[in-house]
Amino acid sequence: MHLSKKRMMQDRCLYEYAIIRLVPLVEREEFINIGAILLCSKTGFLNLKYQLDASLIRALNKDIDISLIKSYLDAWKLVCEGKEEGGKIGSLDLKVRFRWLTANRSTIIQSSAVHPGFTKDPESQLDTLFEKFVLKDK
């Protein structure tokens, strides 16, 4: 490998991410991308961003309780931050918290498969993924 390319790779760290999806009616299997979650173990970074578009969500399920969805996602955020308010899961190791948050579920909040990448700045990478996969049509 060329020396400068090798140096570039050393400046970057491996990250993993998943897209957070809202499945307003699980039996219909339709979903809306509402957020992104990113883990970079090397830097100790675990965070998520989300946005709930009420009109889009209600187009798929007019009876959905958006404030309840927000409270669940806020709890996910506490787990990411490792806060005491994140409960028992929030006290676990960074990687374990990420695996728990991105585990397969049959609830209305789900995540995509986990994907890897390399970045110099996990926080700006999370912003980029959020813009690409959640805000793409706005």
N, C-alpha and C positions, 0 to 999 in steps of 0.2 A: 504494500500500500504506500502511496506517495506520502511523504512526511507531513505536508500541510493538510492533506485530507485526514491523516491519522490524528493530527492535533485538533482538527475541527470536531472529530468524533469524540475526543476526550473532553471537549468543552460541553458536550451535550449529555443529557442523562435520559435513560429509558423511562418512559411513562406508559401508563395503561389508562384507557378511558372507555366509557360506555355512554350511550345516549339514553336519557331517561324518557320513558314514554308513558303517556296517559292513555289508557284503554277504557273509554267511558262506559262501554257495554262489552264486558269480557266475552260474552257469547257471540258477538258479531266480529270480534278480532280486529276491529278498526282501531288505529292508534294515531296519536298526535305526538310529535317530538316536543317535549316541554323543557328539557334540560340536558346538561352534560355533567359527568362526574369524572374527575381525573386524579390518579395516584402517581406520584413520583417518589418512590421509596428512598432513593439516594438523597433527596433534599428534605424528606419528611413532609411532603406536600400531599394533602388530601382535601379536596374541596369540590363543591358543586355549584352550578348556577342553574336557575330555572326561571321560567316566565309562564304564567297562566293567561291565555287569551280566552276570556270568558265567552265571547261571541262564537269563537271557533269550537270551543268545548261544548257549548250548549247546542250547537248545530248537530252534534252527534248524540247528545243526551240532554234534553231540556230540563230534566229533573235533578241533575248532578249538583252536589253540594260543594262548590268551589272553595269555600272557606275551610271545609274539612280536608280537601286535597292539599291546600296550602299548609295546614297544620301538620300533616304527614310529612310534607317536604321540608318544613322547618325542623322537624324532628330528625330527618335524614341529615340536615346541615349540622345539627348538634352532634350527631354521631361522627360526621367528618371531622369536626373540630376537637373531638375527644373530650368534650365537656361532660361534667358530672350529670348535667341535665339530659345527656344522651343515653342515660341508663347503663345497664350492664354492657351492652354492645359498645357504647361510647368509651368504655374503659379498656377495651381490648386493643391489641396491637394494630398499628396502622393498616397493614396488609389484610388482616383478618376483618377489620371494619369495611374495607373496600370490597372484599369478597362477599361479605354479608349483604352490603348494599346492592351489589350487582348480581346476586344469586337469582336464579329463575324463580318466578312467582306467578301465581294465577290470579293476582289481585289487579286492581285497576291502575296501580303504579308499577311499571315494569322497567327493565333496562334491556338494551340491546346486548349482543355478544360483546365481550371485552376485546379491544383492539390495542396493539402496541404502537409506539412511535418514539422518536428522539426529539428532545427540545433543550434549549438553553434556559428557557424561562417557563416553568410549569403554569404560572398564573396567566401569562399572556397566551399560552397554548390553550388553556381552558376557555379563555375569551374567544379565541379563533374557532375552536370547535363549536362553541355555543352559537356564534354568528353563522357558521357554515350549516349546522344541522338543525338549529331551532329557529333562528331569525331569517333563514334563507329566502323566504317568500314575502318578507315584510318590508 
